[in-house]
């Protein structure tokens, strides 16, 4: 892969970046996404943030090879700590678990004023992010679900809200836009999850009863009911 040729997943992330944005890509790895956004004249400038030395060096090299040092600033640091307040319009965080993305947002909350859009692509547990957005006055405006190389990915796009946006548990679990669209990939993902929960429930039913196990069974049954309803 090079910076002109993104993966299907990152191309989908890029499609939600408004034209003319100043974008920060957190956990940028090789800085493929920022380079692509500049090449395609989507972003006017970008920051690539990376905490690990190896990927940080890879990002520096990619930006230099692409001749984009004037417009892409590669910074080493944890999460949103690489940003100054009001410096960017858009923040992208892709390719991590939902709980980690939520933690990055929580730890870096003070850097978010002025940011007009978050584009978040968790590999697992998108519900963690929807929960964080709900608690912190960010409104989901779009979602996408796609499959690449046998893996299913969700993309969540949010913008600041004047008020708290309440989402039902079903919406936080499934994604309000994704559930409404009910695509083949959505059906596939939740069918697989449902079968896995069925297996776990069977195992729990055979286990020694306890309060913890009963609570877990109750939680699984609730999720299974929601998914069954959505897949109907």
NUMAR-20247 format. One line per 8 residues: number of its first residue (from 1); for each residue x, y, z of C-alpha. Coordinates in pm, whole numbers, plus 32768, in hexadecimal, padded with zeros to 4 digits. Example, Ala and Ser with C-alpha at 12.3 -4.5 7.8 and 13.67 -1.06 7.14 Angstrom:
2
1) 84CE:7E3E:830C; 8557:7F96:82CA
// end
This chain:
232
1) 8000:8000:8000; 8076:8161:7FBD; 7FEB:82B7:8012; 7F39:82D5:7EC1; 7E97:817F:7EEA; 7DE9:814F:8037; 7D41:8016:80BE; 7BC7:8005:8094
9) 7BA4:804F:820A; 7C7B:818B:8205; 7BE1:8201:80BB; 7A8E:81F1:816A; 7B1C:82BA:8290; 7BA8:83BD:819A; 7A54:83DE:80EF; 79C9:8484:822B
17) 7AD7:8593:823E; 7A44:86DC:81C0; 7AFF:8789:80A6; 7BE3:88A0:811E; 7C14:880D:827B; 7D40:8817:835C; 7D4C:86AF:83D5; 7DFC:85F7:84EF
25) 7E29:8481:84CA; 7E70:83E8:861D; 7F2B:829E:861C; 7F8C:82E9:84B6; 807D:81C5:8485; 811C:8209:832C; 805B:8352:8303; 7FB1:82BA:81D1
33) 7E65:8362:8222; 7EEC:84C8:824C; 7FC0:84A3:810F; 7E91:8425:804E; 7DB8:8546:80CC; 7EBA:8640:8050; 7EF7:8591:7F02; 7D81:8589:7EBE
41) 7D61:86F9:7F22; 7C69:86A0:8034; 7D33:872C:8159; 7DFE:886C:813B; 7EEF:87FE:824C; 7F0A:86E6:8349; 7FA9:8669:8488; 8012:84FE:84A9
49) 8029:8494:8617; 80DB:8354:867D; 8147:82DD:87D4; 8230:81BB:8775; 838E:8202:86EF; 8380:810A:85CA; 8239:818C:8531; 82A4:82F4:857D
57) 83E0:82C0:84AB; 8312:8215:8397; 8226:8340:8390; 8349:8437:837B; 83DF:8371:8259; 8293:8356:819D; 824F:84CC:81BB; 83B0:851B:8146
65) 839E:8422:8023; 8256:84C0:7FB6; 82EE:861E:7FC8; 81E3:8690:80BF; 82B6:870F:81E2; 822D:8870:81AE; 80C3:8805:81E3; 80D2:86CF:82C4
73) 8163:86F0:841E; 81C7:85A0:84B7; 81C4:85AD:8632; 8222:84AF:8739; 8143:8494:8869; 8020:83E1:8909; 7EC5:8413:8878; 7E46:8578:885F
81) 7F6C:8600:8929; 8017:8648:87DA; 7F10:8754:878D; 7EE7:88BE:87F3; 7D87:893E:8835; 7CDC:89C7:86FD; 7DEB:8944:8616; 7D1A:884D:854A
89) 7BB2:882B:84CB; 7BAB:86B1:84AC; 7C3A:8595:857D; 7C53:8433:84F2; 7CA6:8305:85CA; 7CA5:81B9:8512; 7D0E:8051:8544; 7CFB:802F:86BE
97) 7C05:7F93:87B1; 7AD4:805E:8814; 7B39:8071:8985; 7C92:80FA:8929; 7BFE:8201:883D; 7B0B:8268:8953; 7C2D:8283:8A47; 7CF4:835C:8953
105) 7BC6:8444:892F; 7B8C:844E:8AA8; 7CFC:8494:8AF8; 7D10:859F:89EA; 7BBD:8647:8A21; 7C63:8795:8A69; 7CEF:8798:8903; 7B9D:876C:8859
113) 7B0A:88CE:8864; 7B0B:894D:86FC; 7B05:87F0:8667; 79D7:87DE:857E; 79DC:866C:852F; 7A55:8522:85BF; 7A7F:83FB:84D0; 7AB8:82BF:859A
121) 7AF4:815E:851C; 7AFC:805C:8633; 7B64:7EF6:85E8; 7A89:7E77:8706; 7989:7EF8:8801; 78FC:8028:874C; 7803:803F:886D; 791C:80CA:894B
129) 793F:81F0:885D; 77C9:822C:883B; 77B6:8230:89B7; 78CF:8330:89CA; 7831:840D:88BD; 76E1:8401:896F; 777C:846A:8ABB; 784A:8583:8A23
137) 7754:863F:8946; 77C1:85BA:87F5; 76B3:855B:86FD; 76D7:843A:860A; 7694:84BE:84AB; 76F9:838E:83DA; 7771:8228:83F4; 77F8:812A:8301
145) 7836:7FB5:8319; 7916:7EFA:8226; 79D4:7DB7:81FD; 7B3F:7DA0:8194; 7C1C:7C69:8196; 7B1A:7BA5:825A; 7AFB:7CAA:836E; 79D3:7D8F:83AE
153) 7A16:7EFC:8405; 7931:8012:847C; 796D:8186:8446; 78C7:8285:8529; 78B2:83F6:84CF; 7852:84F3:85D9; 7832:866C:85FD; 7813:8745:8735
161) 76B5:876E:87C0; 761D:8886:8891; 7570:8785:896E; 758F:861F:89E4; 7511:852B:88DD; 7464:83FF:8978; 748E:82B4:88C2; 73D7:8176:8920
169) 74A6:8047:8981; 7448:7FA8:8832; 74C8:80DB:8775; 760C:80DF:883D; 7642:7F6C:8800; 75E9:7F5A:868E; 7612:80BF:8614; 74D6:8185:85BC
177) 753B:81C3:8451; 75BF:8062:841C; 7486:7FC0:84AE; 73A8:8095:83CF; 7470:8040:8297; 747E:7ED0:82FE; 757D:7E74:81F1; 75F7:7D17:819C
185) 773D:7D59:825D; 7675:7DCE:838C; 75A2:7C91:837C; 76DB:7BBA:835D; 778A:7C62:8484; 7664:7C41:8572; 760B:7AE0:8505; 776D:7A78:8561
193) 775D:7B35:86AE; 760D:7A93:86FC; 7694:7934:86C0; 77BF:797F:87A0; 76DC:79FE:88B6; 7609:78C3:8895; 7741:77F0:88CF; 77A8:78BF:89FD
201) 7648:78AE:8A8D; 764A:7732:8A6F; 7797:7725:8B28; 771A:7810:8C39; 75DE:7741:8C66; 76B8:7612:8CB2; 7793:76D3:8DA7; 7768:76DE:8F21
209) 765B:77E8:8F63; 76CB:7932:8FFB; 765A:7A9C:8FF9; 7769:7AFA:8EFE; 7707:79E0:8E12; 7593:7A35:8E2D; 75DE:7BA4:8DDF; 76B2:7B3D:8CB1
217) 759B:7A5A:8C33; 749E:7B74:8C5A; 7580:7C65:8B98; 75B0:7B68:8A80; 743B:7B24:8A66; 73F6:7C9A:8A4C; 74F5:7CC2:8935; 7471:7B8F:8880
225) 730D:7C16:888C; 7381:7D63:87F7; 7444:7CB7:86E2; 732C:7BC2:8692; 723D:7CE9:866D; 7334:7DA6:858D; 7373:7C7C:84A9; 7202:7C35:8475
// end
